[in-house]
Structure formats: C-alpha cells, structure tokens
Amino acid sequence: MSGSRPTRPPRLPRALLRWMGLRQDRSFLVADLDEEYAAMESVDGTRRARRWYREQVVRSMLPLVHARVRSTRGLPPPRRWTM
C-alpha cells in the first residue's frame, strides 16, 4: 500500500484499551498495539488492520478487567502469560 497515507487506529477500541488497562501499563499497551497496527496497515491495508485492532482489544478485555479487579482488591498482579 505504498503511496497511501497511514490512518489512526479505531478510536473506540483504543479508548477502551486505555480505560481497561492498569495505570502503569496503559501507555505500553496502547503504544504496542498502535505500532503493530501501523505495520499491519502498511502490508495488509487499513480495513484488515482495523479489524485486527478491534479483535485484539476484545481478546484483551477479560485479562485486563481481571488485572484491574485484582489491583483494586489489593491482590498481587496476575502472572503474565509467556509464549
């Protein structure tokens, strides 16, 4: 897709990600997903990248809410998943 202007990630999913993430993790979560979005958009196009972004946010919702609940109850953060 050379020659086309890069677009911004979808606003609502991005806002949800910022809202759901723990304060100390928010900027990293959004920056990582935005970076992947830009890379995907340049290869696969805007439509595919936007769909991927929305899917990633939906898949992240339960773990992020779980981490937030644990932090409000004074429990240690959940173990990180490793691949």
Secondary structure, 3 states (H helix, E strand, C coil): CCCCCCCCCCHHHHHHHHHHCCCCCHHHHHHHHHHHHHHHHHHHCHHHHHHHHHHHHHHHHHHHHHHHHHHHCCCCCCCCCCC
